[in-house]
Amino acid sequence: MIETTIEQLITKVIEAGLIEERDRIYCRNQILGLLGLTTFKEIDEVETKATIPQLLKQLIDHAVEHKVITDALDEREQLDAQLMNIFLMKPSELNEKFANLYQADPIQATNYFYALSQTSHYIQTERIAKNIHYQTNTDYGKIDITINLSKPEKDPLQIKREREIKQTSHYPTCVLCFENEGYVGRTGHPARSNHRVIDLKLGDEDWFFQYSPYVYYNEHSIVFCKEHRPMLINKDTFKRLLAFVEKFPHYFIGSNADLPIVGGSILSHDHYQAGRYTFGMTEAEDEYSFQLNDYPEIKASILKWPMSVIRLRATNPDSLVEAGDKILSSWRKYSDPEVDLLAYTDETPHNTITPIARYRDHFYELDLVLRNNRTTDQHPDGLFHPHQDVHHIKKENIGLIEVMGLAVLPPRLKPELKQLKLYLLGESDQVKDYHKDWADQIKAETINLTRENVDQIIEDQLAKKFVKVLKDSGVFKSNTKGRKAFKQFISTLNS
């Protein structure tokens, strides 16, 4: 009976703390309206072990069966979000609650908002659970590998609808805009009825804080500007990043670079990514330290990491802003043809920075990852970008998350790695052509490959490939020539 599922869902939401028992009738009637029902048969509620996402699916299946909606992905997701929106407070009420919790303890405030975003099904917990994730140690420390299976594949009906519809609406302007809060959604634009954001002042600007629907790491959050404007790395970026970690010292925050190839997937809206997670790069050792003559209070170092990273540490964030701006300005125009580094092709700029800020051990930290997006005939996808010998694993842009040591790999790898396992065990002679050389290399290098150790071997080899991805993306290579060139750039900062 649909009445049973409705009551079970309401009870689960009460138990999760989103509403009170007093709200039951109101919420029931709102659900009935969304499901196209006008009557309700009182029941003795049956206890259930089903989760909120599972109960939502039952209600949505009922709506499809009774032709309230079609089975298209966008309509299912719109109804899912609308059903959970019934149980959520208005944005102003949420912001007031968050502010009150923040006054007591910033961690308490983010804990509350994170739990709310999960319970409200804005964070897709059951889909995220499908992701394959593991850690492995490398010469550079910890590397995280994630095979991303959380985003649902579009079915033929959904693809057909998106092809047929003419996208004439430009509201919201993009998927990051503030106007997404509570937006019902449409074909080609995600449902956001259950979406809530926290107001945030960074400097004198209005920004907002939210969690990612598909978290790649613990408390993966998005911090975005109220104004729809392109990504830009400048002095104000460093100010805002450090202002954020002053407000939330238990979080890191970073920005994708602001140029194609080395930037993230969305360059049209200024935004950052934050969270409560320790990446491999965070724990990377100093390869060597150096002095910034204009900023003697700053502890500066180069990290032992596959990419080219300058770490600045100080008790005063203002000095980090000034030093970061000087390094960025110097880097924007810096060339070294000896290591194929050119700042410009005609008027086209190539140099930028991926910055990360955190507060740790009573010091503010600013990591500056040097980036260059130049392409060549030999490397048309990018000279400092994954090269073709690793494209079978990772071809996409190396953005902030990958820079810090978390590989977000495509879902195709799940079946392909199963096939690779059988090939390595000699139980199949089939393997994808683009994995063949890699597979044969693993066979040749592994002396004792067994059913017991094959999974670990594949995981370690995948991590080695990702380290190669990062090395390809590093502008100063981890060799004698590269280190000399890196030190040459550092010397210009004190000229």
NUNULO-148175 format. One record per residue (C-alpha): residue in three letters; x, y negated, z. Coordinates in pm, 1 decimal, always signed. Each point is the difference from the previous one (the first is absolute). Layout:
N
Ala  X  Y  Z
...
//
This chain:
495
Met  +0.0  +0.0  +0.0
Ile  +128.1  -345.1  -93.4
Glu  -134.2  -135.8  +330.6
Thr  +241.7  +225.4  +187.7
Thr  +298.4  -129.2  -196.8
Ile  -105.5  -361.6  +56.9
Glu  -29.2  +48.5  +375.6
Gln  +328.5  +189.2  +17.0
Leu  +178.0  -281.9  -182.2
Ile  -145.0  -263.0  +233.3
Thr  +102.4  +204.9  +304.9
Lys  +355.8  +38.1  -132.5
Val  +23.6  -374.8  -55.4
Ile  -130.5  -68.0  +352.9
Glu  +260.2  +240.2  +139.5
Ala  +268.9  -185.3  -199.4
Gly  -102.5  -324.2  +168.6
Leu  -119.3  -196.8  -304.3
Ile  -358.5  -37.3  +124.4
Glu  -210.8  +65.0  +312.7
Glu  -289.6  +241.0  +50.3
Arg  -228.3  -306.9  -4.1
Asp  +92.6  -46.1  -370.2
Arg  -120.0  +348.0  -109.9
Ile  -340.8  -89.6  -142.8
Tyr  +128.6  -306.1  -181.9
Cys  +284.6  +196.4  -159.0
Arg  -229.5  +289.8  -87.2
Asn  -236.5  -232.6  -186.0
Gln  +285.5  -163.3  -188.4
Ile  +122.8  +344.2  -111.3
Leu  -349.4  +99.3  -109.1
Gly  -16.3  -310.7  -217.4
Leu  +329.3  +79.5  -173.6
Leu  -111.9  +359.5  -63.2
Gly  -335.4  -109.8  -144.0
Leu  -196.1  +156.5  +287.9
Thr  -303.3  -162.1  +164.1
Thr  -89.0  +253.3  +270.4
Phe  +187.5  +190.3  +267.6
Lys  -89.8  +318.9  +181.0
Glu  +117.6  -6.4  +361.3
Ile  +230.8  +288.7  +79.6
Asp  +176.5  +153.5  +292.5
Glu  +350.8  -88.7  -108.6
Val  +230.9  +292.2  -68.3
Glu  +361.1  -33.1  +112.2
Thr  +258.2  +21.7  -274.2
Lys  +374.1  +33.9  -42.8
Ala  -21.0  -185.4  -331.1
Thr  +204.3  -320.3  -26.9
Ile  -131.1  -340.4  -103.1
Pro  +141.3  +39.6  -356.1
Gln  -162.1  +343.9  -29.5
Leu  -339.0  -131.7  +114.2
Leu  +28.6  -293.8  -238.3
Lys  +61.4  +242.9  -285.0
Gln  -316.1  +190.1  +92.4
Leu  -204.8  -319.5  -12.2
Ile  +153.4  -104.5  -331.8
Asp  -60.7  +347.1  -148.9
His  -363.7  -35.5  +107.0
Ala  -20.8  -338.7  -173.1
Val  +142.9  +149.4  -319.6
Glu  -233.0  +301.7  +15.7
His  -302.5  -227.4  +37.9
Lys  +122.4  -236.2  -273.3
Val  +45.0  -299.7  +228.9
Ile  +345.5  -33.4  -157.7
Thr  +185.8  +187.1  -272.4
Asp  +296.0  +225.2  +75.1
Ala  +245.8  -256.0  -140.9
Leu  +295.4  -69.2  +227.9
Asp  -63.8  -373.5  +24.5
Glu  -364.4  +47.7  +107.8
Arg  +95.2  +262.5  +258.2
Glu  +266.4  -227.7  +146.6
Gln  -233.3  -299.0  +4.9
Leu  -260.5  +194.6  +198.4
Asp  +268.4  +137.8  +231.6
Ala  +118.0  -353.5  +83.4
Gln  -354.5  -136.3  +37.2
Leu  -95.4  +277.2  +241.1
Met  +295.9  -72.6  +226.3
Asn  -52.6  -375.5  -25.1
Ile  -324.3  +52.3  +193.9
Phe  +204.4  +77.6  +310.1
Leu  +249.4  -285.7  -25.8
Met  -4.8  -340.8  +167.0
Lys  +14.2  -319.2  -205.9
Pro  +346.9  -135.3  -88.2
Ser  -29.9  -288.7  +246.4
Glu  -86.6  +239.8  +282.8
Leu  +290.4  +230.1  -87.7
Asn  +243.6  -291.1  -11.3
Glu  -119.2  -120.6  +340.3
Lys  +48.6  +347.5  +147.9
Phe  +344.1  +34.8  -159.8
Ala  +105.2  -341.4  +135.2
Asn  -112.5  +91.7  +352.0
Leu  +190.4  +329.0  -13.0
Tyr  +304.8  -177.5  -144.0
Gln  +10.1  -238.9  +294.7
Ala  +35.8  +301.1  +229.0
Asp  +242.1  +194.6  -223.5
Pro  +71.5  -14.2  -377.4
Ile  +41.4  +379.5  -6.5
Gln  -343.5  +45.4  +153.9
Ala  -147.1  -223.5  -271.6
Thr  +157.7  +186.0  -292.2
Asn  -80.3  +338.1  +158.5
Tyr  -365.5  -100.1  +13.8
Phe  -10.3  -129.3  -357.4
Tyr  +183.2  +305.6  -136.9
Ala  -238.9  +238.5  +174.3
Leu  -296.3  -203.6  -126.4
Ser  +131.5  +11.8  -358.1
Gln  +29.2  +379.5  +24.7
Thr  -335.9  +60.4  +165.4
Ser  -176.0  -229.2  -247.1
His  +140.7  +217.7  -280.2
Tyr  +174.8  -298.4  -157.1
Ile  +322.4  +193.5  +58.8
Gln  -63.7  +325.0  -184.3
Thr  +126.9  +238.1  +268.5
Glu  -119.0  +323.1  -158.7
Arg  +155.7  -88.8  -336.0
Ile  +327.5  -107.7  +159.1
Ala  +17.8  +339.0  +171.8
Lys  +38.2  +156.1  -346.2
Asn  +332.3  -176.8  -58.7
Ile  +315.2  +209.7  +16.1
His  +249.7  -166.9  +232.4
Tyr  +331.0  +104.1  +148.3
Gln  +331.5  -145.5  +113.8
Thr  +350.0  +115.5  -79.1
Asn  +347.5  -118.1  +94.3
Thr  +242.8  -126.4  -261.9
Asp  +344.0  -162.7  -3.2
Tyr  -184.2  -327.6  +63.3
Gly  -220.5  +126.3  +281.6
Lys  -371.2  +75.5  -0.4
Ile  -199.1  +3.3  -324.0
Asp  -381.2  +34.4  -11.4
Ile  -164.8  +180.4  -290.4
Thr  -372.2  -40.7  -70.0
Ile  -187.0  +157.8  -289.8
Asn  -301.5  -226.3  -26.3
Leu  -320.4  +204.6  -28.2
Ser  -230.0  -241.1  +185.9
Lys  -139.6  -207.6  -283.2
Pro  -287.2  +192.0  -163.9
Glu  +32.1  +86.8  -365.2
Lys  -258.9  -165.1  -220.8
Asp  -251.9  +243.8  -139.7
Pro  -111.6  -14.5  -367.6
Leu  -323.3  -183.3  +93.0
Gln  +195.6  -272.5  +181.4
Ile  +248.7  -37.3  -286.6
Lys  -286.6  -25.4  -251.0
Arg  -173.0  -269.9  +206.4
Glu  +316.9  -207.5  +26.2
Arg  +59.4  +22.8  -373.9
Glu  -353.9  -100.9  -88.8
Ile  -39.8  -293.4  +236.9
Lys  +117.5  -344.9  -102.8
Gln  +179.7  -154.6  +294.6
Thr  -133.6  -354.7  -2.3
Ser  +12.5  -57.8  +375.2
His  +306.8  -158.3  +156.2
Tyr  -131.5  +14.9  +354.0
Pro  +188.8  +94.1  +210.8
Thr  +295.7  -126.3  -201.5
Cys  +210.2  +305.5  +93.4
Val  -10.5  +296.6  +240.1
Leu  +201.3  -190.8  +262.8
Cys  -209.6  -316.1  +13.2
Phe  -178.1  -104.9  +318.6
Glu  -332.6  +20.9  -189.7
Asn  +23.3  +381.2  +12.8
Glu  -111.6  -1.0  +365.9
Gly  -346.6  +160.8  -9.0
Tyr  -15.1  +14.6  -381.8
Val  -230.3  +282.8  -112.4
Gly  +214.8  +87.8  -299.1
Arg  -71.6  +67.5  -364.3
Thr  +126.6  +222.3  -278.6
Gly  +370.9  -69.5  -24.6
His  +22.0  -182.7  +335.0
Pro  +15.0  +188.6  +331.6
Ala  -277.7  +4.4  +259.9
Arg  +84.6  -215.2  +301.5
Ser  -323.1  -24.7  +201.1
Asn  +178.8  +145.4  +305.9
His  +309.3  -215.8  -48.9
Arg  +102.7  -242.0  +276.1
Val  +303.3  -228.2  +27.1
Ile  +162.0  -194.5  +284.5
Asp  +63.8  -374.3  -35.5
Leu  +365.9  -91.2  +26.8
Lys  +195.7  -325.9  -1.3
Leu  +351.0  +29.0  -143.7
Gly  +157.9  -342.2  +15.4
Asp  -269.3  -243.6  -105.1
Glu  -166.5  +241.6  -242.8
Asp  -302.7  +228.5  +28.8
Trp  +89.1  +366.1  -40.5
Phe  -182.0  +322.6  +85.4
Phe  +91.3  +335.3  +150.1
Gln  -156.1  +334.0  -95.7
Tyr  +90.3  +367.8  -22.0
Ser  +61.1  +189.1  -321.3
Pro  -280.3  +244.8  -93.3
Tyr  +266.1  +257.0  -95.2
Val  +264.0  -30.8  +270.9
Tyr  +344.2  +123.0  -107.3
Tyr  +140.7  -35.5  +353.5
Asn  -125.9  -73.7  +350.9
Glu  -218.3  -313.5  +17.7
His  +78.9  -91.4  -360.0
Ser  -141.8  -349.2  -29.1
Ile  -35.2  -278.6  -254.7
Val  +52.9  -368.2  +78.4
Phe  -132.3  -221.0  -279.3
Cys  -34.9  -368.2  -78.4
Lys  -343.2  -162.2  -12.3
Glu  +103.1  -177.7  -319.5
His  +13.1  +218.0  -310.7
Arg  +350.0  -77.5  -124.3
Pro  +287.7  +204.1  -145.8
Met  +261.5  +174.2  +214.2
Leu  +294.8  -227.2  +75.0
Ile  +308.4  +57.4  +213.2
Asn  +133.1  -325.0  +146.5
Lys  +93.1  -163.1  +329.9
Asp  -364.9  -8.5  +107.7
Thr  -16.6  +377.5  -48.5
Phe  +268.1  +48.7  +264.2
Lys  -180.0  -243.7  +232.1
Arg  -326.4  +190.2  -32.7
Leu  +155.3  +344.6  +41.8
Leu  +179.0  -103.1  +317.4
Ala  -308.3  -185.3  +127.4
Phe  -195.3  +323.4  -40.5
Val  +244.9  +208.2  +205.7
Glu  -9.0  -271.1  +265.6
Lys  -374.8  +57.6  +21.1
Phe  +24.3  +379.1  -34.5
Pro  +345.9  +105.3  +122.8
His  -97.2  +368.8  -13.0
Tyr  -41.3  -21.2  -381.2
Phe  +245.0  -42.7  -285.3
Ile  -106.2  -201.4  -304.9
Gly  +146.3  -23.6  -348.2
Ser  -73.3  -128.9  -346.8
Asn  +31.9  +151.2  -341.5
Ala  +228.4  -193.1  -231.4
Asp  -156.1  -261.7  -226.2
Leu  +117.9  +121.7  -340.8
Pro  -128.2  +280.5  -227.5
Ile  +170.3  +341.7  +19.4
Val  +149.3  -69.3  +344.6
Gly  -328.1  -133.2  +140.8
Gly  -302.0  +195.4  +121.1
Ser  -317.2  +90.8  -185.9
Ile  -177.3  -329.7  +79.8
Leu  +197.8  -314.1  -81.7
Ser  -306.9  -220.3  -54.0
His  -82.6  -54.6  +369.0
Asp  +251.6  -105.7  +264.4
His  +0.8  +270.5  +267.3
Tyr  +218.4  +203.1  +234.6
Gln  -8.2  +349.2  +148.1
Ala  +42.9  +68.8  +369.0
Gly  -35.8  +286.5  +244.2
Arg  +118.3  +187.7  +302.4
Tyr  +250.8  +242.8  -141.3
Thr  +376.1  +54.8  +5.2
Phe  +135.8  +59.2  -350.4
Gly  +335.2  +150.0  -87.7
Met  +135.1  -340.5  -100.0
Thr  -95.2  -143.2  +339.9
Glu  +237.8  +246.8  +167.1
Ala  +275.2  -30.4  -260.9
Glu  +346.6  -64.7  +138.7
Asp  +207.4  -306.6  -79.4
Glu  +258.1  +75.8  -266.5
Tyr  +186.7  -315.3  +91.4
Ser  -64.7  -334.8  +169.6
Phe  +83.2  -348.1  -125.3
Gln  -18.8  -357.6  +120.3
Leu  -223.0  -273.2  -140.6
Asn  +205.4  -308.6  +75.7
Asp  -299.7  -234.6  +3.3
Tyr  -189.0  +226.6  +240.8
Pro  +241.8  +133.1  +263.6
Glu  -291.5  +105.4  +222.7
Ile  -114.6  +256.3  -259.3
Lys  +124.9  +358.2  -4.1
Ala  +26.9  +86.8  -369.4
Ser  +73.9  +338.2  -154.9
Ile  -28.6  +215.7  -307.3
Leu  -196.1  +320.0  +55.2
Lys  +109.9  +350.0  -87.4
Trp  -295.7  +55.8  -230.6
Pro  -40.4  +97.3  -368.4
Met  -128.7  -348.0  -84.4
Ser  +180.5  -328.9  +61.9
Val  -120.6  -131.3  +336.0
Ile  +117.1  -294.8  +210.6
Arg  -120.0  +8.0  +361.6
Leu  -14.5  -319.4  +206.1
Arg  -61.6  +9.4  +378.0
Ala  -50.5  -291.4  +239.4
Thr  -196.0  -99.7  +308.5
Asn  -128.8  -311.9  -177.6
Pro  -217.4  +68.6  -307.0
Asp  +53.9  -352.0  -135.9
Ser  +365.5  +67.3  -73.2
Leu  -98.4  +318.7  -187.2
Val  -235.1  -204.4  -218.7
Glu  +278.1  -244.2  -88.2
Ala  +257.2  +274.2  -66.0
Gly  -249.8  +206.6  -198.0
Asp  -79.4  -300.8  -218.2
Lys  +368.4  -63.5  -67.2
Ile  +57.1  +363.6  -98.3
Leu  -308.2  +2.1  -224.1
Ser  +105.4  -324.5  -172.4
Ser  +350.2  +136.0  -57.9
Trp  -129.6  +334.8  -123.4
Arg  -250.9  -150.6  -245.0
Lys  +285.2  -141.0  -210.6
Tyr  +272.4  +257.7  +69.4
Ser  +151.5  +206.0  -283.7
Asp  +282.6  +252.1  -10.5
Pro  +44.0  +148.8  -348.9
Glu  +256.3  +245.7  +139.4
Val  -289.9  +193.7  +156.9
Asp  -259.5  -85.5  -272.0
Leu  -164.4  -258.1  +223.7
Leu  -148.1  -296.5  -189.2
Ala  -222.7  -254.5  +170.2
Tyr  -165.2  -118.2  -324.1
Thr  -70.3  +102.7  -355.5
Asp  -46.1  -337.6  -170.1
Glu  -257.5  -164.6  +229.6
Thr  -135.5  +325.6  +148.0
Pro  +105.0  +55.4  +364.7
His  +98.2  +347.0  +121.4
Asn  +115.2  -36.2  +361.9
Thr  -230.7  +6.4  +300.6
Ile  -25.5  +152.7  +346.9
Thr  -219.7  +251.4  +181.8
Pro  -10.7  -134.9  +360.2
Ile  -96.0  +186.7  +320.3
Ala  -34.1  -148.7  +349.7
Arg  -26.7  +161.9  +343.0
Tyr  +65.6  -67.9  +368.6
Arg  +217.6  +259.2  +167.2
Asp  +214.0  +19.7  +313.7
His  -64.1  -370.7  +74.9
Phe  +122.8  -105.4  -344.6
Tyr  -185.7  -119.1  -306.0
Glu  +114.9  +185.6  -311.8
Leu  -23.7  -101.0  -362.6
Asp  +98.9  +259.2  -260.6
Leu  +66.4  -139.4  -347.7
Val  +4.2  +264.8  -274.3
Leu  +165.3  -138.3  -313.0
Arg  -194.0  +75.7  -319.3
Asn  +50.0  -53.4  -374.5
Asn  -254.0  +86.6  -271.9
Arg  +210.7  -26.1  -315.9
Thr  -65.4  +254.3  -275.9
Thr  +244.5  +130.1  -261.1
Asp  -20.7  +210.5  -314.6
Gln  +133.5  +296.7  +197.4
His  -237.6  -64.0  +292.0
Pro  -315.8  -161.8  -145.2
Asp  -194.7  +64.9  +322.2
Gly  +257.6  -190.2  +203.6
Leu  +373.9  +15.4  +55.7
Phe  -43.8  -3.4  +379.7
His  -304.1  +225.8  -9.1
Pro  -35.7  +381.8  +9.2
His  +192.4  +133.0  -299.6
Gln  -139.3  +253.7  -240.7
Asp  +160.7  +300.1  +171.8
Val  -230.0  -57.3  +302.1
His  -316.5  -98.9  -187.9
His  -129.0  +354.8  +37.5
Ile  -30.0  -82.9  +371.0
Lys  -49.9  -377.7  +13.5
Lys  -33.1  -249.9  -284.5
Glu  -213.4  -267.0  +165.4
Asn  +120.9  -328.9  +151.7
Ile  +211.1  +20.3  +314.0
Gly  -188.7  -230.6  +231.3
Leu  +20.6  -85.2  +367.6
Ile  -103.5  +342.7  +131.6
Glu  +249.2  +192.2  -213.1
Val  +277.0  -251.5  +75.8
Met  -35.4  +81.3  +371.0
Gly  +32.2  +374.5  -62.9
Leu  -348.9  +139.0  -61.2
Ala  -51.1  +165.8  -338.6
Val  -360.2  -26.1  -122.5
Leu  -6.4  +266.1  -270.9
Pro  -273.2  +79.1  -256.8
Pro  -262.5  +272.0  +65.5
Arg  +110.6  +199.5  -306.8
Leu  +298.2  +118.6  +205.1
Lys  -212.9  +221.2  +226.1
Pro  -76.5  +265.9  -265.6
Glu  +332.9  -59.4  -173.7
Leu  +198.9  +74.0  +315.8
Lys  -200.4  +320.4  +53.0
Gln  +96.1  +100.9  -351.9
Leu  +361.7  -95.6  +72.7
Lys  -3.2  +222.2  +310.3
Leu  -108.4  +304.7  -202.4
Tyr  +264.7  -78.5  -261.4
Leu  +274.6  -21.2  +261.7
Leu  -111.9  +329.8  +153.7
Gly  +8.8  +167.8  -340.0
Glu  -374.0  +69.3  +11.8
Ser  -75.7  -215.6  -304.5
Asp  +190.5  -127.9  -302.0
Gln  -230.0  -300.6  -33.6
Val  +97.7  -346.9  +120.2
Lys  -76.4  -344.1  -139.4
Asp  +248.4  -95.2  -271.8
Tyr  +96.2  -318.7  +181.7
His  +82.3  +202.4  +315.8
Lys  +198.2  +270.2  -184.7
Asp  +350.3  -147.1  +36.5
Trp  -67.8  -81.1  +365.5
Ala  -130.6  +350.9  +68.8
Asp  +301.7  +164.1  -162.9
Gln  +232.4  -229.5  +193.7
Ile  -163.2  +103.9  +329.3
Lys  +38.6  +366.1  -95.8
Ala  +365.9  -47.8  -86.0
Glu  +79.1  -190.3  +321.3
Thr  -186.2  +228.7  +241.9
Ile  +186.5  +311.9  +104.0
Asn  -268.3  +172.3  +204.5
Leu  -346.4  -104.6  -112.8
Thr  -278.6  +197.2  +170.3
Arg  -373.2  -20.8  +58.8
Glu  +77.9  -112.4  +356.6
Asn  +218.1  -296.0  -97.0
Val  -132.2  -104.0  -342.0
Asp  -243.9  -261.0  +135.1
Gln  +272.5  -167.7  +203.8
Ile  +234.7  +3.7  -298.6
Ile  -262.1  -167.1  -222.4
Glu  -68.8  -264.4  +266.3
Asp  +370.3  -77.5  +39.2
Gln  +51.5  -16.3  -376.1
Leu  -300.5  -230.9  -39.3
Ala  +146.3  -231.0  +264.6
Lys  +334.1  -0.1  -184.2
Lys  -182.5  -103.7  -316.5
Phe  -166.7  -285.9  +187.0
Val  +336.2  -113.9  +137.2
Lys  +117.0  -8.5  -364.3
Val  -309.7  -210.6  -81.0
Leu  +107.9  -249.2  +266.6
Lys  +363.6  +4.5  -114.7
Asp  -114.2  -77.3  -355.4
Ser  -195.3  -296.0  +139.4
Gly  +290.6  -138.1  +202.1
Val  +181.2  -290.1  -167.0
Phe  +333.4  +68.0  +173.0
Lys  +77.2  +370.4  -16.5
Ser  +132.1  +206.0  +292.5
Asn  +345.2  +40.1  -152.5
Thr  +329.2  -189.5  +13.5
Lys  -90.8  -230.7  -288.4
Gly  -347.0  -68.0  +136.8
Arg  +119.7  -73.0  +353.2
Lys  +264.8  -238.4  -131.5
Ala  -264.6  -181.4  -206.3
Phe  -235.2  -21.5  +300.9
Lys  +276.7  -153.1  +211.7
Gln  +69.1  -246.7  -280.7
Phe  -361.0  -120.8  +16.6
Ile  +19.2  -24.2  +381.0
Ser  +314.0  -214.7  -31.0
Thr  -191.5  -254.6  -210.6
Leu  -238.0  -58.5  +293.5
Asn  +287.2  -157.0  +191.7
Ser  +139.7  -202.4  -289.3
//
